[in-house]
C-alpha cells in the first residue's frame, strides 16, 4: 500500500478517534492485553506506515506487499494480525506488520516533513539526500523510504515515465535539473494518486504501470525487474531511452 492510500485510510478511520479499546487479539508478536482500555487519540500516516496513537503506546502498521484491513467485518477463516474492538467499531488487520511501541507521543519523533504528501515537504532537502548516493540507481532511490517516504512501485514507474528517465540510470548520470525534476514529479504525481484514489479512477489514469503500449509514442512497453529491490519496472524504450543491453 503506497503513501497516498495510507493517507486515505487514516481519513477513513477518523471515527475510531476517541474510542476506547475494549478487546484486542491477533497473532502480532506482542501482548495485546496492554491495549485494553486505552483510548485512541490519533490516527495518521507517515510514508507507508499507519500510526494509531493510544494513551501510553502507539501501534505502527506496515501493509508490506499483501496487507489488508477490514472495518466492522472480520474475514472468515483467517486470523487477523491484530483486531481492535471498541464499543462502536471494530478494526482488523491482515497479512501485515504491526508493532507496538511504548510511546505517548510518537508524532514528535517522526520527521513528518519528509512524507511525500506533507505540506512541509522540501524538494531541496530531498535532492540533497539523493545526491549522497551517486552510485545508486534512480529506481532504488525512489523506493528508499528514508528519502521518499510513501513512494511505492506504482508511483516510481509513473514518475520515471513522466521524467523520461530510465530505471537503470545511476544518480551520477543525471543532471541536477533532472534530479530535481524527478523529485518534483514524485511529489505532484503522489498528490494526483491521492485524488484519483478518492474517485476510484487511478488504474485508468496510469501511463505505464502494467500497460502494454506507450501512450505517447505507441512503442511496446518493456517490463523488467530492476534495482537492488528487484521490483517490476514498466518502461517505454523510446521515451525513456532504454538501451537494449540494459533489459
URSUL-V473111 format. One record per residue. N is the residue number from 0. RES is the residue in one small letter. PSI is psi in whole degrees, -180 to 180 (* if undefined). OMEGA is omega in radians with two decimals (* if undefined). Layout:
# URSUL-V473111
N RES PSI OMEGA
N RES PSI OMEGA
This chain:
# URSUL-V473111
0 x 125 -3.08
1 x 165 -3.03
2 x -50 -3.14
3 x -37 3.11
4 x -34 3.09
5 x -37 3.09
6 x -40 3.08
7 x -41 3.13
8 x -42 3.11
9 x -41 3.09
10 x -41 -3.12
11 x -29 -3.08
12 x 14 -3.07
13 x -24 3.14
14 x -13 3.11
15 x -19 -3.11
16 x 134 -3.11
17 x -3 3.07
18 x 156 -3.11
19 x 134 -3.12
20 x 119 -3.12
21 x -27 -3.12
22 x 141 3.11
23 x 134 3.12
24 x 173 3.14
25 x 177 -3.09
26 x 16 3.01
27 x 146 -2.98
28 x 59 3.00
29 x 166 -3.08
30 x 111 -3.11
31 x -18 -3.13
32 x -30 -3.10
33 x -14 -3.13
34 x -18 -3.04
35 x 136 3.11
36 x 12 3.03
37 x 144 3.12
38 x 142 3.05
39 x 114 -3.06
40 x -32 -3.11
41 x 151 3.04
42 x 123 -3.10
43 x 167 -3.13
44 x 145 2.94
45 x 116 -3.08
46 x -122 3.14
47 x 22 -3.11
48 x 139 3.02
49 x 129 -3.07
50 x 127 3.10
51 x 111 -3.11
52 x 125 3.10
53 x -171 -3.12
54 x -55 -3.04
55 x -8 -3.10
56 x 166 3.05
57 x 137 3.09
58 x 126 -3.12
59 x 116 -3.07
60 x 131 3.01
61 x 126 -3.04
62 x -3 3.09
63 x -142 -3.09
64 x -34 -2.97
65 x 20 -3.13
66 x 148 3.11
67 x 172 3.08
68 x 161 3.02
69 x 148 3.11
70 x 124 3.08
71 x 19 -3.07
72 x 93 -3.08
73 x 141 3.10
74 x 130 3.12
75 x 146 3.04
76 x 25 3.11
77 x 122 3.14
78 x 133 3.11
79 x 152 2.98
80 x -40 3.08
81 x 137 3.04
82 x 131 3.09
83 x 118 -3.07
84 x 125 3.05
85 x 179 -3.13
86 x -23 -3.04
87 x -32 -3.07
88 x 161 3.08
89 x 142 -3.12
90 x 131 -3.08
91 x 133 3.08
92 x 139 -3.12
93 x 149 3.02
94 x 42 -3.09
95 x 178 3.05
96 x 127 3.07
97 x 121 3.09
98 x 147 3.12
99 x 117 -3.11
100 x 138 3.09
101 x 77 -3.10
102 x 135 -3.13
103 x -25 -3.03
104 x 68 -3.07
105 x -30 -3.06
106 x -28 3.14
107 x -18 -3.09
108 x -8 -3.01
109 x 131 3.09
110 x 74 -3.02
111 x -26 -3.09
112 x -15 3.11
113 x -18 3.13
114 x 135 -3.03
115 x -20 -3.14
116 x 5 -3.13
117 x 139 3.07
118 x -17 -3.13
119 x 10 3.13
120 x 135 -3.03
121 x 110 -3.09
122 x -32 -3.14
123 x -41 3.10
124 x -41 -3.12
125 x -47 3.14
126 x -41 3.11
127 x -39 3.12
128 x -38 3.12
129 x -43 -3.04
130 x -9 3.07
131 x -6 -3.09
132 x 64 -3.02
133 x -27 -3.07
134 x -4 3.12
135 x 153 3.07
136 x 153 3.11
137 x -29 3.06
138 x -49 -3.14
139 x -36 -3.13
140 x -43 -3.13
141 x -26 3.13
142 x 1 3.12
143 x 112 -3.05
144 x -7 3.01
145 x -27 -3.09
146 x -41 -3.12
147 x 67 3.12
148 x 122 3.13
149 x -18 3.13
150 x 128 3.09
151 x -166 -2.99
152 x -34 3.09
153 x -51 -3.12
154 x -42 3.13
155 x -51 -3.10
156 x -45 -3.11
157 x -38 -3.13
158 x -43 3.14
159 x -34 3.07
160 x -46 3.12
161 x -34 -3.11
162 x -6 -3.11
163 x 45 -3.11
164 x 137 3.09
165 x 145 3.05
166 x -23 -3.06
167 x -9 -3.08
168 x 133 3.03
169 x 157 -3.10
170 x -38 -3.13
171 x -3 3.08
172 x -1 -3.11
173 x 144 3.07
174 x 161 3.07
175 x -39 -3.14
176 x -42 -3.11
177 x -38 3.09
178 x -45 3.11
179 x -40 3.14
180 x -44 3.12
181 x -46 -3.13
182 x -43 -3.13
183 x -37 3.08
184 x -35 3.09
185 x -41 3.13
186 x -54 -3.04
187 x -36 3.12
188 x -33 3.07
189 x -39 3.08
190 x -41 3.10
191 x -43 3.10
192 x -47 -3.13
193 x -47 -3.12
194 x -40 3.13
195 x -38 3.12
196 x -35 3.11
197 x -32 -3.11
198 x 6 -3.12
199 x 40 -3.09
200 x 18 -3.06
201 x -53 -3.00
202 x -43 -3.08
203 x -7 -3.14
204 x 13 3.04
205 x 144 -3.12
206 x -44 -3.03
207 x -26 -3.05
208 x 117 -3.10
209 x 27 3.07
210 x 165 -3.10
211 x -26 -3.07
212 x 138 3.11
213 x 130 -3.14
214 x -12 -3.11
215 x -52 -3.03
216 x -2 3.12
217 x 12 3.06
218 x 157 3.12
219 x 128 3.13
220 x 135 3.10
221 x 135 3.12
222 x 131 3.14
223 x 152 3.02
224 x 127 -3.00
225 x 164 3.05
226 x 172 3.13
227 x -25 3.13
228 x -10 3.07
229 x 45 -3.14
230 x 156 -3.11
231 x 132 3.02
232 x 140 3.10
233 x 118 -2.97
234 x 145 2.98
235 x 120 -3.08
236 x -22 -3.13
237 x -56 -3.09
238 x -35 -3.10
239 x 6 3.02
240 x 57 3.14
241 x 133 3.04
242 x 141 -3.14
243 x -32 -3.14
244 x -17 -3.11
245 x -21 -3.03
246 x * *
